[in-house]
Amino acid sequence: MKKELKRIIMGMAAAIYIVAAGQYAVNRAASKASGGMPGSFMSWGAGARSLGMGKAFVALADDASATYWNPAGLSDLSRSQLTALHSILWAGTVYDFVSYVYPTKTGGTLGFSGTRLFLGGFEGRDSSNRVTHTFEDIQSAYGISYGQKVMETLSVGANLKKMSHTLDDHTSGSYIIDVSAMYNPINNLKVGANLQNLLAMTYGTSDELPIVARVGVNYKLLRERLSLGVDIQTTIGWEDSTPYYVGAEYWAMDYLALRMGIDPEEFNVGFGLKYEDYGVDYAYATHQLGGSHRLSATVNFGRSVKAIKERTAREYSSEGDAAYRVGMYDKASGSYEKAYSLNPEDKKLSRKLTIISRIAKIIPRKVEDTYDAKLLRRGINEYIENQNHKVLILALNNLIAKNPNDQDAKRLLRLIGNMEGIQDPRIKVAKGLTLSEFKLQQALQDFYDGEYARVIEQTQDVVIVEPDNAQAYKRMGSAFFAIGNEEKALEAWKKSLQLNPSDNSLRDYINRVSAGREPDITNINKEE
């Protein structure tokens, strides 16, 4: 209970600070309201949550009301959501907003929204001032929205809207396009921008809609429980003021949010309640014309599209894994492409796609049952799964040593060298020798020179290329014995004898060492 009370106090303190900080901006802009501007009814906002924050929402916009504030924010939604606002203003004026958003499986989120300002009870009179009929003043806007993440830190969005104004028997309106963006340069900080009425085609009126540009920042702190937002708006071709919008939201508990904010015409307070997939938000605003209540409800439904995408991405990724392990690199590349399009945040998948797609351009597939093809597949598998390029480089050098005209092996070797920052991955093998024969010769020379570590390295390379090479294990064991590691020496020699049981001299030597007799280094060297 003490923790919850502390959270509430901290939230209210932060909200009071925001109010004080914004008071100067409010006083500066309050005398320059835009009530007479064409389409000004759209300035009443959307959702009691954002209204409770003083409409400082263009950089937050993380719910269904993003269709109004910033359609780029729709890209962060992973489940379908419906929100509806009902607000009773003054003198019988009613303001309503409804929005439904649907995240698609292929990427991006669609939104559908409607806004309506209604004022009824007007009387029509004739020239004798007799009542002839009653009529209404209805302003509305209906639109389709779309938001898409184009980079990990950047999303873009757009609205296509039809706005209309019906007064008595006359209707006028516009077809409008808005564009927006959301940028997340660092953790917990978002920058949003929305350009409304960028393109507008009017009918039934000579009034032109001004372009409304709104930019804002939102920062989260206290483990993302507190959100602080500031928006700035300018209306091109209508007024010279630059109103500010300042607001705060604090989640005192997982199910309770407190809000406070200021815009050029109102002081706002509010709260939100959330339980599982349902939410209710309330805001109260004080205005020169009086106070007004705003109430909205939100419901989430359907499965998380993000979870569906991640699961589908894993399925495609598994297909890619199975394909490259049997040498079908072109198929693996295609599967990884599909997986990455669904889950671009998977760093491991991104690395696999980078490697396999580049390999596939050189060697689309290598499915033969030959020893060399199996070795190459093993090298590629080791490189992808364990980030170990050694086996692959040895496999490619082995192919080139056997066939100096193998251009695919040469191109792939250069590619791996470039990716790993190896200036010269090519092993210069003497003409007429295989890679294993060349390295065994080098190992023998290194043994005579006392370079036992080099002997071990060279022979280990040989058994990578030829796991059944008895001579490599024999020379490896001799090097281990020379540096005093009898255990590893016996292990390597026994492996050599297993592969070549007819090596009786090696068997006798193993018996002498196992029995603890003084070994004859001269004899073993002669054997080498």
N, C-alpha and C positions, 0 to 999 in steps of 0.2 A: 504494500500500500504506500509506504514511504517513497519507494522508487517511482511509482506512478504519479504521486503528488509532485515529486521533484521534476519529472518530465513535463507536467502541466505548467509548473511555474517557469521552467526554462523556455517553453514554447511561448507563453504569454509575454515574457520579457523580450524575446526576440521579435515578436509581433509589434510590441510597443515601440521598439527601436526602429522598425521599418516604418511605422506610422510617423514617428517624429522625423525621420530622414526624408520622408516624402512630402511633408507638409509644405515646404517651400515650393516644390514643384506644383502641388495642387493649387496653392494660392496664385501662382503665376499663370496657370492655364484655365482657372475656373471661369473666367469671364469670356472665354473664347470657345464656347460650345458650338457644335456643328449641327444643331437640330434642323436647320433649314437646308442642309445639303442633300442633294438627290441621293436616295438610298441610305439616308442616315439611320433608318430603323435597324440596319444591320450592325450598328455600333452597340446595341444592347447586350451583345455577347451570347454565350451558349453554355449551359450547365451551371448549376448553383455552386459547384466546386470552384470553377474559374471566377465566377462573380464574387464569391467570398474572398478571393485573393485580389480583388481590385482589378480584375481583368489582365493581370500581369502573367500571361499564360502562353505567349507565342513560343517561348523557349522550353516550356514544359510539355504541353500538348501530348500527353501519353495515354489518353483515353478516347472514347468515341467522339468527344467534342472537338478533336483535332480536325475534323472535316470543316469546322468553322475557323479555328485559330491558326492552324498550320498543318495542312494535309501531309507534309513530309513526315510529321510525327506518327502517322499511321503505320509506318514501316516497323515500328517497335512493338506493335500489338501482335500477340500470338494466338488470341482466341477471338471468336465473334463476340461482339458487344453491342448492346442497344442502350441508349440513354435518351431520356425525355425530360424536358424542362417545362414547367408551367409557372408563370409569374403574373400576378395581378399588380398593375402599376397604379396609375392615378386616373380618376374620372371615368372609371369603367374600362380603361385600356387593359387589354390582355396580350401578353407576349408568350409565344410558345416556340419551342425548338425540339426537334427530334432527329436522332442520327443513328444509323446502323452501319457497322463496319464488318468486313469479312476478309480476313487474311487468306490469301490464296496459297496453294501448295507449291506453285511454281515460282513464287516470289512476289513481293508487293502486296498491298492491302487496298481493297476497294471500300468506298464509303458512299452512303446515300443519306442525304440530309434535307430537312425542311425547316424553314423559319417563317413565322407569321406574327404580324402585329395587327391587332383587331381593335377598332373603336366603333361602336354602333350607337343607335339612338338619335341620329341626326334627322331633322325634319326638313322636308322639301316644301316650299311654299310658292304660291303663285303671286301675281302682281298685286293681288288684293290682300296679301299676307295670310292667306288661308292654307292650312296644312294639306298638301296633296299626297304626300307619301313619306315614308321614312327610308333612310339609306345608311350605308356603312362606309367606313374608310378602312380598307384592307390592304396591307402591304405584305408581300410574301416573296420567298426565294426558295427554290428547290434545286438541288445540285447533285452531281456525281463527283466523287473525289478519288484520288489515287496517290499512294505514297510508296516509294521504292528506295531501298538502301543501295546506293551505287558504290560505296566504299565502306570499310569497317567503321569509319568515323563520320560519314556524310550520307544524308538522305535527301531526296528531292520529292516534291509533290506538286499536284495541280488540282484545281477545281474547274468544272464546267457547270455554270449556273444559269438558271432562268429567273430573273427578278421581275415582279409585276406590281403595279399599284392600281387598285380599283377604287374609284371615288364616284359614288352614285352609278351612273351608267357609262362612265368613261374609264377605259383601261389603257395603261401605257406600261412599258417595261423595257427590259434589256436582256441580251444574251452576253454572258460574261465569262472571261477566263482569268483565273488567279494562278500564280506560281509561288512556290515556297521552297525553303531549304532548312535543314537542321544539321548543325555541326557540333561534334563532341570532341574537342581538341584534347582534353584531359579528363581523367576520372572525375565524376560528379559535377562537371561543368558543361552546360549546353548553351549554344548560341542559335537562336532561331530568327528567321526572316520570312515575312509574308507580304507579297505584292498583290494587292487586290485591285480588281478592275483594270488589269493590265491591258486587256483587249475587251472592248464593249461595243455591242451593236444595239442601238436603241430603236424602239418603235412607239408610235403614238405620242411622242413628246419631243420637244426641241432641247430638253435639258441633257447635258452631257455628264456622265458619271466621272468624278475625279479619280485619279489613281491614289490609292491609300497604301502607304508603305509603313510597315511596322517591323521593328527590330527589337529583340530582347535577349536577356541573359538569365539563366537560372542556375543557381548553385546549391548543392545539397551538402549538408554537414550533419554532425551528430549521428554518424552511422546511417546517413541518408534519411533520418527521421524528419529533419527540418529542411524545407525548401524555401529559398529566398529568390524572388524574381523581380526584375525591373524591365519594363517595356517602354519604348519611345515610338511615337507615331507622328508621321507627317502626311499631310494631304496636299498633293500637288495640284496647283491651280485653284485652290479654294480658300484656304486660310493660311496665315503666316505663323500660327502658333505651333509649338511642338509639345503636345501633352505627354506627360509621364504617367506610368501606371506602376504602382509599387505594391507588392503583396508577399504574404508568408503563409506557409502551411506547415503545421507541426503534428506528427502522429504521436500523440501522447501515449496511446496504447495501440495494439495491432488493429483494433476495431474502431478507434476514435481519433478523428483528426480535428484540430482547431485551426481556424483561418481568420485572417484579417488583411485588409488592403484598402488602398485609396486610388481612385481615378479622378480625372478632372472635375467630375460632377457629383461624385458620391463618396461616402465613407461606408465601408463594408465590413461586416463580421459574419462568420458562419461556422458550421461544423459539418462533419461527415461521419457516417456510421457504415461499417462494412462487416458483412458476415458471409464467409465462403464466396459464392458467386454473385452476391447481391449487395447493393450499396444505395444509400439515401443521403442526399446532400441538401443542406439548407443554408440560405444566405439572407441577410437583412441589410438593406441599404437605406441610408438617410440621404434625402435630396431636398433641394429648395422647395419642391412641390409636395414633399411629405415622404414618409417611409414606405417601403415596399418589401414584400416577401417573395423569395424565389425558392422554389422547391424542385428538385430533380431526382430521378431514380435511374439506377444503372443495373443491368444484369449481364453477366457473362455466361456464355453457353457454348456447347460443342467442345470437341477435343482441341488441345493446344496444337496449332499448326506447326509451331516450332518443334514440339516433340515428335510430330508426325514426320517433319522434314528430317530431323536427326535420325529417326529410325530408318526411314527410306534411304538416307545417305549411308548409314551403316550397311544396309543390304547391298547397295551398289558398290561400296568399298570392299565388302567381302567377295563380291563377284570379281572385282579387280584383283584382289589378292590371289584368288584361285587361278585367274587367267595368267598372271605374270609368273607364277610358280611353275607352270607347265610350258612357259616360253611364248605365250600368246600376248605379246606386249601391245599390239595395236588394240586388241579387245580390252586389255587392262586399262589402257589410256582412256578409252571411251567410257568405261565404267567409272573411273575416277573423276572424269569431267562431270558426269551426271551427279556424282556424290558431292563434289565441291560446289556445284551450283546450288545445292540445297543446304550445305553447311560450310560456308567459306571461312568460318572461324576455327575450323579444325586444323591446327598447325601441322600435325602429323600427316593428315591427308594431303595437305598442300605440298608437303615435301615429296610424298609418293608421286603425286601428279606431276610435279616438276621433273623428277627423275625419269619416270616411265614414259612420259610424253616425248621427252628428248631422245630416249633410247629407241622408242617406236619409230621415230623418223629415220633412224639408221637401220635398225633391225626390227621390222614389224613383227616377226615371229621366229622362234628357234625351237621347233618341237621335235627335231630329229632324235632318234634313240642312240646316237653315237656318243662315244665317251667325251669328245670335245664339246658337243652341244650340251651335254649334261653338266660339264665343268663350267661352261659359260653361264648356264642357268643358275648353278650354285653360287657363282660369283655375284650375279645380279641380285639374287635373293639375299645374300649376306650383306651386300651394300645397302639394300633398301631396309632390311629388318634390323640390322645391327650397326648400321652406319660404318661398316668396315669395308674399305675399298681394296684391301690388299689381295683378297682372293680374286676379285674381278680383274685387277691389273695383271696378276700372274696368268689368269686364264687367257686374257687377250694377248699377252706377250707369247704365250705358248702357241696360240693360233698363228700369230705372225711368224714365229720361228719355223713352224711347219710349212706355212705358205706365205712367203714374203709378199705376194700379190693380193693378199686379202685386204681390200680397201675398206670394207665395212669394219673389220677389227681395228684397223688403224684409225678410222674416224671416231669410233667409239672410245678408243684409248685416249685420243686427244680430248674428247668431250669430258671424260672422267678426270683427266689431268687438270683441265680448266676448272671444273666444278670443285675440285679438292685443292686447287692452288699448287699443283705439282708441276714444276717447270718442264721436266723431261721424264714422263712415265715409261718411256721405251727402254727396254733392256737390250743392250747390244749383244746379240748371240753370234758366236763364230759360225761362219757358213758351214753347213753340213751337219750341225749339231741341233738336237732338240733343246728346249729350255732346261729340261731335267738333266741331260748330259752335260750341258754347259755349267750348270750350277754345281753338279757333283765334281767336275774338274776344279772349279773355283774352291770348293770345300776342301779338296785334297791339298791344294796348294796352300790354303790358309792353315791347314793342320800342320804342315811342315814348317810354316812360318810362325807357329805358335799363336795364331789368331783364333783361339778356340770359340770365342763368342760369335765370330763371323762364320765358323764352321756350323754351329748350331743354327744360326739364322738361315744360311744357304740350304742346309738339309731340311729344315722345316718348310721352306718354300717348295722344295722338291716333293715332299709328301702331301702338300696341298694340291699340287698338280697331278702327282701319281701316288695315291695313298698306299699302293702295294709295292713300292720300290724298296726292296730289301737292302740294297747298297746304301740308300740314304739313311736308314735307321742304324746301320752298322757304323757309318762314319759319325752320325750324331752321338751314338753311345761312346765312341772313342773320345769325342770332344768333352762329353760330360765326365768321363773317367779322368781325363787329363786335368780337369779343374777340381777334382776331388769329390765329385758327386756320384758315388758308386750306385746309389739307389736309382737315379735316373739313367745311369749308364746301363745297368742291368735291364731296366725296363725297355730301353731302346734296342739293346742287343737281342733280348728275348723276342721282341716283335720282329726283328730282322730274321732270326732263326725260324720263327713261325712261318714267315713268307718264303724262306729258302732253307728247308730242312736238310739239304745236302751239304751245308756249310759246316763241316765237322770241325774245322779249326776254330770257328767261333764258338761251337758247342764246348770244346775243351777249355777255351778261355773263360767262358761263363762259369764252368765248373770250378776252375781254379780260383776265380774271384769270389764265388759263392762260398767256397771252403775256407776263405780267409788267407789263402797263400799269397806270398809276395808276387805281384804281377810283373811280368817282363815287358816293360814299356817298349823296349827295342823291338821285340817280336811283334807286338801289336802294331807298331808303326810300320814294320815291314809288311805286315798284312795289309795295311792301308795303302 
